[in-house]
Every structure is written in C-alpha cells, then in structure tokens.
Amino acid sequence: MPTLTIERRLDADVEKVFAFVTRTENLLKWWGPEGMHVPEHQLSFEETGPWMSVMQNAEGQRFKVSGQVTHVDPPKSVGFTWAWHDEADKRGVESHVTIRLVPAQGGGTDLTLTHVDLPDDDVAARHEMGWTSSLRKLEAMANG
C-alpha cells in the first residue's frame, strides 16, 4: 500500500502552526483543495474522537470524508484516520494521516504530512494533488 509524504517549511512558530492544523476556525481556512469550501463539518483535531467534513467545489459536487482523531500531542503532532464516503454515504477504504511539526533551524516550523495505507498509486497521486493544494493555503496563512 502506497505511502505519501509531503514536507513544508512554514514561517510561523510551532505553537501557531499547531493551532492552524487543529482548531476548527483555522482548519476551515485551509481544509480541502483550492476552489473547495466546507459547508458541513465536525472538524477539530484538538482531541481524540470522530471528525468529518464535506468539501464542495464550484460546480456543487460534494465529497464527504470522515474518520477518528487517533492522537493529539501538542504542539508536535496530530493523527487521524481517513475514509471517503460514496454516494450512498458508505465509508470506503480507511487510511491514516499524521501531521508532525518540528521547530525549524533558524525559526519557523518544519511540517511533515504522512498519509499511509492508501489503496493504490492512483489514489495516492490524487491525494498528493489534494494535500499539496490544501497545504498551499496553509502556507499562505502561516507565511502571511
């Protein structure tokens, strides 16, 4: 099963970045690829438990994903399971995401997002595009 790893250097300190990746009001600003908004959600990674979001594009297509927050280690890391829902709202294959934060040499934060247990290379490639787009929005927040 493919593993996806994406690394970014952000200008904000670790505590600020951790708030960006865990708190609802911040997640809603960067969650989902560019051009998507999140009309429905139970989206907080501040404590373990269930989460879900519905991302919607400009054409009105809706993409539901849900899982469990599996660990929260402020301000170092957060982990959660991930599974897309089909048109009948049935959860698909479950994978796992971990976001790790480390103070960067000279200031800022090194972020590493790891998405494991993806079912195949095609799914991994689509997730890489989605996470890369989402992280561009996170970078703009942290670097702005």
N, C-alpha and C positions, 0 to 999 in steps of 0.2 A: 504494500500500500504506500503510495507516494506521501512524502512529507514536504511541506512548503515552509521556507524560512525567509523572512523579509527583515532587513535591518535598516534603521533610520537614525540619524543624529538630529536631535531637536535642541533648540536654543534655550528652552525653559529648564528649570531645575527639576529633579526627580519628583519632589512632592507635588509640584504643579502638574507635571505630566501624568502622575498617578491619578490626580483629580480629573484630568481630561479623559482618562480611559476607564474611570469607574463611576463617576457621578452622572445621573440621568441628564441634567441640564447641559452638560458638556458633551456626553455621548451623542445626543440628538443633533449636535452641530457638525459631527464628522462621520456618523454611522451610515454606512451604505455608500456605494459608488457615487461619483459626481453626477448630478442630474436626478438623483433619487431624493425623496423625502420619506419620513417615517410617520404615517398618520395614526398607527396603532402600535402600542408598545407596553411592555413591562420590562423596562431596560435600565437596570442598575447592576453594577458589578462591585458594589460596596460590601456585600455579604453573600454567603453561600445561599443557594436556593434557585428556584426557577426564574427564567427570563424568556422573553420572546419579543420579536419585532416584525412588523410588516413594512417592507420597503416598497415604494410605489414610484414608477417612472412617469415621465411627462405624458405618455400615452395611456396612463391609467392601469398598466399591468402591475399586479401585486405579487410580491414574493415574501412568503412567510418563512421565518426561521425561528427555532426555539432550542432551548437546552437548559442545563443546570450550571450555575456557577459552582465550580468544584473546589476552588481555593482562592483566598484573598490574603496576600502577605504584604501589607502596606510598608513602604512605598515601592516594594521590589517586584511584585508580580501578581497577576490575576490569571485564573484559568477557568475555562468553561467548555461544556460540550456544545455541539453544533449539529443541527439536522434541519434540512429543508422540508417543508410540507408540500404535498401535492395538491391538486385541485379539490380533492375530497378531504383536505386537511389532515391527511395521514402523514406522520413523520417518516422520513426516509432514513438513509444510512447515517449513523452518528459518527462524527469526528470530534477532535478536541483541539482547542485553541489555547495557547499560553502567550501572554504578553509579559516580557521581562524588561525591567528598567534598571540601568546602572549609571551612576554618575560618570559623565564623560571627562576624560583628561582635558583640562583647560576650561571646564564649565559646560553646562548643558547636560543632556541625557542621551545615552545610547539605548534605543528601543529595539528589541528583537521580538518579532511576532512569529510563532511557530504553529503551524496548522498540520496536525498529524492524522493518520488513519483515513485519508481521503481515498475514495474507492478506485480511482484510476487517474492516468495522466491528463486526460481531457478535463476532468473535474478539477484537478489541481491547477491546470492552466487558467481555467475560468476564475477560480478563487484567487489566483495570483493577480489577475487583472482587477478583480473587485477590491481586494485588500490594498493594492497599490493605489487605486483611485481614492479609496477611503483615507488612506494614510496621507495622501497629498493634502486633504482637508485638515487632518490633524496637524500636519507640519505647518500649515498656514496659521492655525490657532497658536501653536507653540512659538512660532518664529515671528508672530505679529505683535 
